[in-house]
């Protein structure tokens, strides 16, 4: 199913990272209006990045990935915590550099913006710009030309900042030439593998060696304090008994809960927004107010005037058409002041200018839907579902109340409670403060029993709980999950006994001996080859080409680096490369010098100079993060773990 990733992993990663920055600027995050209650994940200067803003940009990136990468229909292999973390880093860098470019008053001319947009592929290939295609593509992304052009001005101004730093890289032309020669040189080798596992049967370990190793390396076997725990997990989702309800019961629930089946009043409206982001002076602000008042004048003359229309490309507002929205949804999207203005409008009427800290708004109300109660017949399935949920929740909390009653009754221990509530007691031995055990077999059991959560561990390792074997208690993990726990044994920090780790030490010593023996065999074979003592060269592999820029990605990095560092004055040259699984005997047979290609050399040289400049860019980026006091906030974990 994921062959396109496995077979073209490098290509895929390249495509992924090439799409990240365009996705950020194409997503409309620079038009995003923060709300007071938006979860915030990062802050620099007076600006924030919110969780909603991240999700908007990241969703656009995944959508571009599906559209631009052939066969990539399922992006679950790409949508990983590492990718989310990388995307967040790029989003932070982009927003930060946008602020830097604004503070530096870097501007993008209309001509440069037009030329840049015309250079993009809008469906008919690059260089074939069509206004109709342009509008169509943007419409598919839910964007207006003004929104897109606003984002691309930001993109081009940010690129001026990065290009000016990156292009400043300086290094020696001689060093560059030598490095280019090394990068483009191809070396031909053959190898023979000496797997460590094949030599384990040739070595032995006596008890005295194990005993000596243990006493020399006791710190290696430190055992942290740990506990043996009995526990019971009570989960609301375990109470799945489905009951049949009579029509009279359903009707009674419906009458008693009419508020649950009432559709609230909803409002359909439009808005245009004039952002203060690019305002550099009072003159700019006056011009923005003038443009907004011109729109108001058009509305006064013709109430049906289309808010989304723009008489010329210089118009700078952002148009949004809101569907039917509840009062709560309007409040969440636009804030209290805007909500009050919209709710006080009559159908077909527009508002006056609303000035906020971020810009100017004009609203027009198009439709109001009256509140209405859903008929019983249309609500029956929902009613039965809610009655089932109420029953499950009632039974769950009845059981929790019963458990609390039993815990306070000293005649009950955890086994008696389990019997009373009809559940079984489970056990875990050797649970540490970090939420793991010494036995890997218990890993899944701990995860499934919630014993690795902060709430549980903080209670278990409190003094009263750990040292009092008669003490047990109830801990709430979430509104629907509780756990009863009892510490059966408290085990202070200690050293594993020799008996406990005997087989592990034996395995370590065998691995070390097998490794040394394999290396000895390689050294002997190299010596025999050099002395021409009849080494069987047929045991070598087929020819392998090593090339820094295009080597098979399955080749170990240690092998590539070692081969490219071997002397070439006398061939064939023999040496060994030690890997995790064994030793490679390497025969360097030939060195293929590159063919002169001035164009390729120039491209590589420019790339290297860019890389040197990139390091300066990273240093500058760190400076900007410090200057603007970048801080990651609590909700950043929601991005990675989502």
C-alpha positions in Angstrom: 0.0 0.0 0.0 2.9 2.4 0.8 5.3 1.2 -1.9 5.6 4.7 -3.3 7.1 5.8 0.1 9.4 2.8 0.6 10.7 2.8 -3.0 11.1 6.6 -3.3 11.7 7.7 0.2 14.3 10.3 -0.6 12.2 11.7 -3.4 9.2 11.8 -1.2 11.0 13.6 1.6 12.3 16.2 -0.9 8.7 16.7 -2.2 7.4 17.0 1.3 9.8 19.7 2.4 9.5 21.6 -0.9 5.7 21.8 -0.3 5.9 23.0 3.3 6.7 26.7 2.8 4.3 27.2 -0.2 1.6 25.5 1.9 2.1 28.0 4.7 1.8 31.0 2.4 -1.1 29.4 0.4 -3.1 28.5 3.5 -4.2 32.0 4.3 -2.7 32.1 7.8 -1.6 35.7 7.3 -5.3 36.5 6.9 -6.2 34.5 10.0 -8.0 36.5 12.7 -7.1 35.4 16.2 -9.7 35.1 18.8 -9.1 35.6 22.5 -9.9 32.0 23.4 -7.8 30.4 20.6 -5.3 28.0 22.2 -1.9 29.6 21.8 1.2 27.5 20.9 3.9 30.1 20.4 4.6 33.8 21.0 7.1 36.4 19.8 7.0 40.1 20.3 3.2 40.9 20.4 2.2 38.2 18.0 0.9 34.7 18.6 0.6 31.4 16.6 -2.5 29.6 17.7 -3.5 25.9 17.4 -6.3 26.8 15.0 -3.8 28.7 12.8 -1.4 25.7 12.8 -4.3 23.3 11.9 -5.3 25.5 9.0 -1.8 25.7 7.5 -1.0 22.0 8.2 -4.3 20.8 6.6 -3.4 22.8 3.5 0.0 21.2 3.4 -1.5 17.6 3.6 -4.0 18.6 0.8 -1.1 19.8 -1.4 0.7 16.6 -0.7 -2.2 14.6 -1.9 -2.6 16.7 -5.0 1.1 17.1 -6.0 2.6 13.7 -5.2 1.5 10.9 -7.5 0.0 7.8 -5.7 0.0 9.7 -2.4 -3.6 9.2 -1.4 -3.0 8.1 2.2 -0.6 10.5 4.0 -0.6 8.7 7.3 3.0 7.7 6.7 3.9 11.4 6.4 1.5 12.8 9.1 3.7 11.9 12.1 4.7 13.7 15.3 8.1 14.4 13.7 6.5 16.0 10.6 4.1 18.1 12.7 7.1 19.3 14.8 9.0 20.2 11.6 6.0 22.0 10.1 5.5 24.0 13.3 9.2 25.0 13.2 8.8 26.2 9.6 5.5 28.0 10.5 7.3 29.8 13.4 10.2 30.8 11.2 8.0 32.1 8.5 5.8 34.2 10.8 8.9 35.5 12.6 10.6 36.5 9.4 7.4 38.1 8.2 7.5 40.4 11.3 11.2 41.1 10.6 10.5 42.1 7.0 7.7 44.4 8.2 10.0 46.0 10.8 12.6 46.4 8.1 10.0 48.0 5.9 10.7 45.6 3.0 8.1 46.1 0.3 7.2 44.2 -2.9 6.3 46.2 -5.9 3.1 45.5 -7.8 5.2 44.6 -10.9 7.3 42.0 -9.1 4.2 40.5 -7.6 2.5 40.3 -11.0 5.6 38.8 -12.6 5.9 36.2 -9.8 2.2 35.2 -10.0 2.4 35.0 -13.8 5.4 32.7 -13.5 3.5 30.0 -11.6 1.7 27.1 -13.1 -2.1 27.7 -13.0 -3.0 24.5 -14.8 -1.6 25.1 -18.3 2.1 25.0 -17.5 4.5 27.7 -16.5 4.5 30.8 -18.6 0.9 30.3 -19.7 -0.9 32.6 -17.3 -4.6 32.9 -17.7 -6.8 35.1 -15.5 -9.7 32.6 -15.7 -7.4 29.7 -14.6 -6.0 31.9 -11.8 -9.5 32.7 -10.4 -10.6 29.1 -10.8 -7.6 27.6 -9.0 -7.9 30.1 -6.1 -11.6 29.4 -5.9 -10.9 25.7 -5.5 -8.7 26.6 -2.5 -11.5 28.9 -1.1 -9.4 32.0 -1.6 -9.9 35.3 -3.3 -7.2 37.0 -5.4 -6.8 39.7 -2.8 -6.2 37.1 -0.1 -3.7 35.2 -2.2 -1.9 38.3 -3.4 -1.6 39.5 0.2 0.0 36.2 1.2 2.4 36.2 -1.7 3.5 39.7 -0.9 4.4 38.4 2.6 6.2 35.4 1.0 8.3 37.6 -1.4 9.2 40.0 1.4 10.3 37.1 3.6 12.3 35.7 0.8 14.2 39.0 0.4 15.2 38.7 4.0 16.4 35.0 3.7 18.1 35.6 0.3 20.1 38.6 1.5 21.5 36.5 4.4 22.0 33.2 2.5 23.8 34.9 -0.5 26.4 36.3 1.9 28.3 33.0 2.3 32.0 33.3 1.6 34.6 30.5 1.3 37.8 29.6 -0.6 37.5 28.7 -4.2 40.3 26.1 -3.8 38.4 24.4 -0.9 35.3 24.4 -3.0 37.1 22.9 -6.0 38.5 20.1 -3.9 35.2 19.5 -2.3 33.4 19.3 -5.6 35.9 16.8 -6.9 35.3 14.7 -3.8 31.5 14.9 -4.1 31.5 13.9 -7.8 34.1 11.2 -7.6 32.9 7.6 -7.9 34.6 4.6 -6.3 34.2 0.9 -7.1 34.4 -1.6 -4.3 33.7 -5.3 -3.4 32.9 -6.4 0.1 32.7 -9.5 2.3 30.6 -9.6 5.4 31.7 -11.2 8.7 28.5 -11.3 10.8 29.1 -11.3 14.5 26.3 -13.8 15.1 28.3 -16.4 13.1 31.1 -16.3 15.6 29.1 -16.7 18.8 29.3 -20.5 18.6 33.1 -20.3 18.5 33.4 -18.5 21.9 32.6 -19.7 25.4 32.2 -18.0 28.8 33.0 -19.4 32.2 31.2 -18.5 35.4 34.3 -16.7 36.8 34.2 -14.2 33.8 30.5 -13.5 34.4 31.2 -13.0 38.2 34.1 -10.7 37.5 32.2 -8.6 34.9 29.3 -8.2 37.3 31.4 -6.8 40.1 33.3 -4.5 37.7 30.1 -3.1 36.3 27.6 -3.1 39.2 26.4 0.5 38.4 25.2 -0.9 35.1 22.6 -2.9 37.0 21.1 -0.3 39.3 17.5 -0.9 40.0 15.4 2.2 40.9 12.9 2.2 43.6 9.7 0.4 42.5 6.5 -1.0 43.7 4.3 -4.1 43.2 0.7 -2.9 42.6 -2.8 -4.4 42.6 -5.3 -2.4 40.7 -8.8 -2.3 39.1 -9.7 0.0 36.2 -13.3 1.2 36.1 -14.2 2.6 32.6 -17.6 4.0 31.7 -17.2 2.6 28.2 -17.4 -0.9 29.7 -21.0 -0.4 30.5 -22.5 -1.0 27.1 -25.8 -2.6 28.1 -28.4 -1.6 25.5 -32.0 -1.2 26.8 -35.2 -1.1 24.9 -37.3 2.0 25.6 -41.0 2.2 25.2 -42.6 5.0 23.1 -44.0 6.6 26.2 -40.6 6.8 27.8 -39.1 8.3 24.6 -41.9 10.9 24.4 -41.5 11.8 28.1 -37.7 12.3 27.6 -38.5 14.5 24.6 -40.9 16.7 26.5 -38.6 17.0 29.5 -35.6 18.0 27.3 -37.1 20.2 24.6 -34.1 22.5 24.9 -31.9 19.7 23.5 -34.0 19.5 20.4 -34.4 23.2 19.7 -32.5 24.6 16.7 -31.3 28.1 17.8 -31.7 31.2 15.7 -29.0 31.5 13.0 -27.6 34.3 10.9 -26.2 34.4 7.4 -24.0 37.4 6.7 -21.0 38.7 4.8 -18.0 40.7 5.9 -15.1 42.6 4.4 -12.0 43.2 6.4 -9.3 45.9 5.9 -6.1 44.7 7.7 -3.8 47.1 9.6 -0.8 44.6 9.1 0.8 46.7 6.3 0.1 50.1 7.8 3.4 52.0 8.2 2.2 55.5 8.7 -0.9 57.7 9.4 -1.1 58.3 5.7 -1.5 54.6 5.0 -4.1 54.4 7.7 -6.0 57.3 6.2 -6.0 55.7 2.8 -7.3 52.5 4.3 -10.2 54.3 6.0 -10.9 56.2 2.7 -11.2 52.9 0.8 -13.5 51.5 3.5 -15.7 54.5 3.4 -15.9 54.3 -0.4 -17.4 50.8 0.1 -19.9 52.2 2.6 -20.9 54.8 0.0 -21.5 52.2 -2.6 -23.7 50.3 -0.1 -25.7 53.4 0.6 -26.3 54.0 -3.1 -27.1 50.3 -3.8 -27.9 48.0 -0.9 -27.4 45.0 -3.2 -23.9 46.0 -4.0 -21.6 42.9 -4.0 -19.2 43.1 -1.1 -16.9 40.6 -2.8 -16.4 42.7 -5.9 -13.2 44.7 -6.4 -13.1 47.6 -8.9 -9.4 47.3 -9.3 -6.5 45.1 -8.2 -5.3 47.7 -5.7 -8.3 46.9 -3.4 -6.9 45.5 -0.2 -9.9 44.1 1.7 -10.6 40.5 2.5 -14.1 39.2 1.7 -15.8 36.4 3.7 -19.3 34.9 3.2 -20.5 33.3 6.4 -23.1 30.5 6.2 -25.8 30.2 8.8 -24.1 30.7 12.2 -25.4 30.6 15.7 -24.8 33.5 18.1 -22.1 31.4 19.9 -20.3 30.7 16.6 -20.3 34.4 15.7 -18.9 35.2 19.1 -16.2 32.6 18.7 -15.2 33.8 15.2 -15.5 37.6 15.5 -15.8 38.6 19.2 -18.5 40.2 21.3 -18.6 43.6 19.7 -19.0 42.2 16.2 -21.6 39.8 17.4 -23.7 42.6 18.9 -23.5 44.6 15.7 -24.5 41.7 13.5 -27.4 40.7 15.7 -28.8 44.2 15.7 -28.8 44.5 11.9 -32.0 44.1 9.9 -32.1 41.7 6.9 -30.4 43.2 3.9 -28.8 46.0 5.9 -25.1 46.7 6.4 -23.2 48.0 9.4 -21.1 51.0 9.9 -17.3 50.7 10.1 -16.1 48.6 13.1 -12.6 49.4 14.0 -10.7 46.7 15.9 -7.0 46.4 16.9 -6.3 44.4 13.8 -8.3 46.3 11.2 -11.7 47.5 9.9 -14.9 45.5 9.4 -18.1 46.1 7.4 -20.9 43.5 7.9 -24.1 42.9 5.9 -26.9 40.6 7.2 -28.5 38.4 4.5 -30.7 35.9 6.3 -32.1 35.1 9.7 -33.5 31.6 10.5 -36.0 31.5 13.4 -35.5 29.0 16.3 -37.6 25.9 15.9 -38.1 22.6 17.7 -37.3 19.4 15.9 -40.3 17.0 15.6 -40.3 13.9 17.8 -40.1 11.6 14.8 -36.9 13.3 13.6 -35.3 13.1 17.0 -36.1 9.6 18.0 -32.7 8.1 17.2 -31.0 10.9 19.1 -33.3 10.5 22.1 -32.6 6.7 22.4 -28.9 7.3 22.1 -29.0 10.0 24.9 -31.1 7.7 27.1 -28.6 4.9 26.6 -25.8 7.3 27.5 -27.7 8.6 30.6 -28.2 5.0 31.7 -24.6 4.1 31.2 -23.4 7.2 33.0 -25.8 6.6 35.9 -24.7 3.0 36.4 -21.0 4.1 36.2 -21.4 6.7 38.9 -23.4 4.4 41.1 -20.5 2.0 41.0 -18.0 4.8 41.8 -20.2 5.9 44.8 -20.3 2.3 45.9 -16.5 2.0 45.6 -16.0 5.2 47.7 -18.3 3.7 50.3 -16.3 0.5 50.5 -12.9 2.2 50.6 -14.0 4.1 53.7 -15.2 0.9 55.3 -12.0 -0.6 56.8 -13.4 -4.1 56.7 -12.9 -4.1 52.9 -9.6 -4.6 51.0 -9.1 -4.3 47.2 -10.0 -8.0 46.7 -13.2 -7.6 48.6 -14.1 -4.5 46.6 -13.4 -6.4 43.3 -15.8 -9.2 44.4 -18.5 -6.7 45.5 -18.5 -4.8 42.2 -18.1 -7.9 40.0 -14.6 -7.1 38.6 -11.2 -8.7 38.7 -8.0 -7.4 40.3 -4.9 -7.1 38.1 -1.3 -6.9 39.2 2.0 -5.3 38.1 5.4 -5.9 39.7 8.4 -3.6 39.6 6.6 -0.3 38.6 9.0 2.6 38.7 8.5 6.3 39.1 8.9 6.7 35.3 6.0 4.4 34.6 7.9 1.4 33.3 8.8 -2.0 34.7 11.9 -4.1 34.5 10.0 -6.7 32.5 9.3 -5.6 28.9 6.3 -7.9 28.8 4.4 -5.6 31.1 4.8 -2.6 28.8 1.4 -3.0 27.1 -0.3 -3.9 30.4 0.9 -0.6 31.9 -0.3 1.4 28.9 -3.7 -0.2 29.0 -4.1 0.2 32.7 -3.2 3.9 32.9 -0.5 3.1 35.5 2.0 5.3 33.6 -0.1 8.5 34.0 1.1 11.4 36.2 -2.1 11.2 38.4 -1.5 7.6 39.2 2.3 7.7 39.7 2.2 10.8 41.9 -0.2 9.0 44.3 1.6 5.6 44.2 5.0 7.2 45.1 3.6 9.5 47.8 5.0 8.6 51.2 1.7 7.4 52.7 0.8 5.3 49.8 4.2 3.6 49.2 5.0 2.6 52.8 1.5 1.7 54.2 0.5 -1.7 52.9 -3.0 -1.3 54.3 -3.5 1.9 52.3 -5.3 1.9 49.0 -7.3 4.5 47.1 -9.3 5.7 44.1 -7.8 7.9 41.5 -9.7 9.7 38.7 -7.9 9.6 35.4 -10.6 11.3 33.4 -14.4 12.0 33.8 -15.0 8.4 32.5 -12.1 6.5 33.9 -11.2 5.7 37.6 -8.6 3.3 39.0 -8.4 1.6 42.4 -4.8 0.9 43.5 -3.0 -0.7 46.3 0.7 -1.0 46.8 1.4 -4.6 47.8 5.2 -4.1 48.1 7.5 -1.1 48.2 11.0 -2.0 46.9 13.8 0.6 47.6 16.5 1.3 45.1 19.0 -1.6 44.9 21.4 -3.5 42.6 20.1 -6.4 40.6 21.5 -9.7 42.0 24.0 -11.7 39.9 21.3 -14.4 39.5 18.9 -11.9 38.0 21.3 -10.6 35.4 23.5 -13.7 34.9 22.1 -14.5 31.4 22.2 -10.9 30.3 25.9 -10.6 31.3 26.7 -13.9 29.6 25.1 -12.5 26.4 27.1 -9.3 26.6 30.4 -11.1 27.0 29.6 -13.5 24.2 28.7 -10.5 21.9 32.0 -8.8 22.8 34.1 -11.9 22.2 32.3 -12.7 18.9 32.9 -9.1 17.8 36.7 -9.3 18.6 37.0 -12.7 16.9 35.3 -11.5 13.7 37.7 -8.5 13.6 40.6 -10.8 14.1 39.5 -13.0 11.1 39.2 -9.9 9.0 42.7 -8.7 10.0 44.1 -12.1 9.2 42.4 -12.2 5.8 43.7 -8.8 4.9 47.2 -9.9 5.9 46.9 -13.0 3.7 45.7 -11.0 0.8 48.6 -8.6 1.0 51.1 -11.5 1.3 49.3 -13.2 -1.6 48.7 -16.3 0.4 45.8 -17.6 -1.7 42.9 -15.7 -0.3 39.7 -16.7 -2.2 38.5 -13.5 -3.9 35.4 -15.2 -5.1 33.9 -14.7 -1.7 33.6 -11.0 -2.4 30.4 -9.4 -3.5 29.6 -8.0 -7.0 30.9 -4.5 -7.7 29.4 -1.7 -5.8 29.7 1.9 -6.9 30.1 4.5 -4.0 29.2 8.1 -4.9 28.6 10.6 -2.2 25.7 12.3 -4.1 24.0 9.2 -5.4 25.0 6.1 -3.4 22.3 3.5 -2.7 20.5 4.7 0.4 20.6 1.1 1.7 24.4 1.3 2.1 25.5 2.1 5.6 26.7 5.7 6.1 29.8 4.3 7.8 30.7 2.4 4.7 30.3 5.4 2.3 32.4 7.7 4.5 35.1 5.1 5.0 35.4 4.2 1.3 35.5 7.9 0.3 38.3 8.4 2.8 40.5 5.5 1.6 43.9 6.3 0.0 43.9 5.7 -3.8 47.6 5.8 -4.7 47.9 2.0 -4.7 44.9 -0.1 -5.9 43.4 -2.5 -5.0 43.3 -1.2 -1.4 41.9 -3.4 1.5 40.5 -2.2 4.8 37.7 -3.1 7.2 34.6 -1.2 8.2 32.9 -2.1 11.6 29.1 -2.0 11.6 26.6 -2.9 14.3 25.9 -6.3 12.9 29.4 -7.3 11.7 32.6 -6.3 9.9 32.9 -5.6 6.2 36.1 -6.5 4.5 36.3 -3.8 1.7 38.3 -4.0 -1.5 38.6 -0.7 -3.2 39.2 -1.6 -6.9 38.9 1.5 -8.9 38.4 5.3 -8.8 36.4 6.8 -11.6 37.2 10.5 -12.1 34.3 12.7 -13.0 33.9 14.0 -16.5 34.4 17.7 -16.8 31.0 19.5 -16.9 31.3 23.2 -16.2 27.6 23.7 -15.9 27.2 20.9 -13.2 30.3 22.2 -11.4 28.8 25.7 -11.3 25.5 24.4 -10.0 27.3 22.4 -7.2 29.5 25.4 -6.4 26.5 27.7 -6.1 24.8 25.0 -3.9 27.7 24.8 -1.6 28.0 28.6 -1.3 24.3 28.6 -0.5 24.8 25.9 2.2 27.5 28.1 3.8 25.1 31.0 3.6 22.4 28.8 5.1 24.5 28.3 8.2 24.7 32.1 8.5 20.9 32.2 8.0 20.4 29.8 10.9 22.6 31.9 13.1 20.5 35.0 12.1 17.4 33.1 12.8 18.5 32.3 16.3 19.3 36.0 16.7 15.8 37.0 15.6 14.2 34.4 17.9 16.1 35.9 20.9 15.4 39.5 19.8 11.6 38.9 19.5 11.6 36.7 22.6 10.2 33.5 21.1 8.4 31.4 23.6 6.7 28.0 23.1 3.4 27.8 25.2 1.6 25.0 26.8 -0.6 24.1 23.9 2.4 23.2 21.7 2.1 19.6 22.9 -1.4 19.5 21.3 0.3 20.0 17.9 2.7 17.1 18.3 0.4 14.6 19.9 -2.7 15.3 17.9 
